[in-house]
């Protein structure tokens, strides 16, 4: 919410519209118990943030690490919620351990994102250094997603 408020009232309408559609989509997805639309919901939330960045055009958005970690947490918790419906009753505390794992993965993603932003802010000289940092950040993000997917698959098996 603070992102839209900082961008000004002109940025609030499209961001709120896209974000509102995403929230309604997430509620509907969880209500019907289907996991396929979660990806679309996350894409809509990412599109809302992208629209804000296009409208506001900040040189380097310091909130992107928080947005990325939040999207990761939303996706993981949505899948956890959907899996908990169909899962056979397992050992006590399994869901709590999974929520704790999601929290740790989210905090790691937040830390990595913040570190990359700090490095990029320090090295705004452009050129090859920025490209290397960007590639490292993308590789780190993909690695975290693969780790999260692997953990989710192991937990569902």
PLY file of the C-alpha trace (Angstrom):
ply
format ascii 1.0
element vertex 157
property float x
property float y
property float z
element edge 156
property int vertex1
property int vertex2
end_header
0.00 0.00 0.00
2.82 2.41 0.80
4.10 1.94 -2.74
0.90 3.28 -4.27
0.71 6.14 -1.79
4.25 7.25 -2.61
3.54 7.11 -6.34
0.58 9.49 -6.13
-3.14 9.30 -6.82
-2.75 8.79 -10.57
-0.89 5.53 -9.96
-3.39 4.17 -7.45
-6.25 3.43 -9.86
-4.56 0.97 -12.25
-2.52 -0.64 -9.49
-5.58 -1.01 -7.28
-7.57 -2.42 -10.19
-5.00 -5.04 -11.11
-4.28 -5.83 -7.46
-7.99 -6.09 -6.69
-8.50 -8.56 -9.52
-5.55 -10.58 -8.19
-6.93 -10.65 -4.65
-10.38 -11.72 -5.84
-8.69 -14.34 -8.00
-6.71 -15.66 -5.04
-9.84 -15.85 -2.89
-11.70 -17.68 -5.66
-8.76 -20.00 -6.23
-8.61 -20.94 -2.56
-12.41 -21.28 -2.38
-12.64 -23.71 -5.28
-9.52 -25.57 -4.21
-7.64 -25.48 -7.51
-3.91 -24.86 -7.65
-3.52 -23.92 -11.32
-4.79 -20.30 -11.05
-2.26 -19.42 -8.32
0.37 -18.74 -10.99
-1.99 -16.33 -12.75
-2.73 -14.57 -9.47
0.99 -14.13 -8.80
1.45 -12.84 -12.34
-1.33 -10.29 -11.79
0.25 -9.13 -8.53
3.58 -8.79 -10.31
1.82 -6.88 -13.10
0.35 -4.48 -10.54
3.83 -3.77 -9.24
5.16 -3.42 -12.78
2.38 -0.94 -13.57
3.36 1.08 -10.54
6.98 1.10 -11.67
5.99 2.19 -15.18
3.81 5.00 -13.85
6.21 6.16 -11.14
9.46 5.40 -13.03
11.83 5.26 -10.04
15.55 4.96 -10.83
15.99 2.07 -8.35
13.04 0.90 -6.30
14.12 -0.07 -2.81
10.83 -1.89 -2.23
11.42 -4.54 -4.88
13.04 -6.94 -2.40
9.98 -6.73 -0.16
7.61 -7.19 -3.10
9.55 -10.22 -4.36
9.66 -11.86 -0.93
5.96 -11.15 -0.43
5.06 -12.73 -3.76
7.10 -15.79 -2.80
5.31 -16.04 0.55
1.86 -15.60 -1.04
2.55 -18.35 -3.54
3.97 -20.76 -1.01
1.19 -20.18 1.51
-1.48 -20.52 -1.17
-0.07 -23.87 -2.27
0.30 -24.95 1.36
-3.35 -24.07 1.99
-4.48 -26.05 -1.04
-2.28 -29.05 -0.19
-3.53 -29.10 3.40
-7.05 -29.80 2.15
-6.17 -32.99 0.34
-3.27 -34.19 2.45
-3.65 -37.28 4.53
-3.36 -36.48 8.20
0.33 -36.73 8.87
2.37 -36.36 11.93
1.58 -33.63 14.40
3.17 -30.28 13.62
3.87 -30.96 9.94
1.90 -27.91 8.81
3.59 -25.71 11.41
7.02 -26.86 10.23
6.05 -26.11 6.63
4.86 -22.61 7.58
8.15 -22.07 9.42
10.05 -23.22 6.32
8.08 -20.76 4.18
8.95 -18.00 6.66
12.65 -18.87 6.52
12.68 -19.05 2.71
10.87 -15.70 2.56
13.37 -14.08 4.92
16.26 -15.48 2.90
14.73 -14.14 -0.30
14.24 -10.76 1.37
17.85 -10.73 2.56
19.24 -11.71 -0.83
17.07 -9.16 -2.59
18.08 -6.40 -0.18
21.76 -7.31 -0.55
21.53 -7.22 -4.33
19.77 -3.86 -4.20
22.47 -2.51 -1.89
25.21 -3.69 -4.25
23.41 -2.26 -7.26
22.92 1.04 -5.47
26.63 1.19 -4.66
27.68 0.23 -8.17
25.36 2.37 -10.25
28.16 3.02 -12.66
26.47 0.83 -15.27
28.12 -1.47 -17.73
29.36 -4.96 -17.08
29.27 -4.76 -13.28
25.54 -4.09 -13.24
24.87 -6.88 -15.72
26.84 -9.36 -13.62
24.92 -8.35 -10.48
21.63 -8.65 -12.39
22.51 -12.11 -13.67
23.55 -13.17 -10.16
20.27 -11.84 -8.75
18.24 -13.65 -11.39
20.16 -16.87 -10.78
19.62 -16.50 -7.04
15.89 -15.91 -7.51
15.56 -18.95 -9.78
17.57 -21.00 -7.28
15.24 -19.99 -4.46
12.20 -20.87 -6.55
13.66 -24.27 -7.42
14.45 -24.88 -3.75
10.92 -23.89 -2.75
9.38 -26.10 -5.44
11.57 -29.03 -4.42
10.56 -28.59 -0.78
6.90 -28.39 -1.77
7.17 -31.55 -3.86
8.94 -33.43 -1.04
6.33 -32.27 1.45
3.47 -33.44 -0.78
5.03 -36.88 -1.36
0 1
1 2
2 3
3 4
4 5
5 6
6 7
7 8
8 9
9 10
10 11
11 12
12 13
13 14
14 15
15 16
16 17
17 18
18 19
19 20
20 21
21 22
22 23
23 24
24 25
25 26
26 27
27 28
28 29
29 30
30 31
31 32
32 33
33 34
34 35
35 36
36 37
37 38
38 39
39 40
40 41
41 42
42 43
43 44
44 45
45 46
46 47
47 48
48 49
49 50
50 51
51 52
52 53
53 54
54 55
55 56
56 57
57 58
58 59
59 60
60 61
61 62
62 63
63 64
64 65
65 66
66 67
67 68
68 69
69 70
70 71
71 72
72 73
73 74
74 75
75 76
76 77
77 78
78 79
79 80
80 81
81 82
82 83
83 84
84 85
85 86
86 87
87 88
88 89
89 90
90 91
91 92
92 93
93 94
94 95
95 96
96 97
97 98
98 99
99 100
100 101
101 102
102 103
103 104
104 105
105 106
106 107
107 108
108 109
109 110
110 111
111 112
112 113
113 114
114 115
115 116
116 117
117 118
118 119
119 120
120 121
121 122
122 123
123 124
124 125
125 126
126 127
127 128
128 129
129 130
130 131
131 132
132 133
133 134
134 135
135 136
136 137
137 138
138 139
139 140
140 141
141 142
142 143
143 144
144 145
145 146
146 147
147 148
148 149
149 150
150 151
151 152
152 153
153 154
154 155
155 156
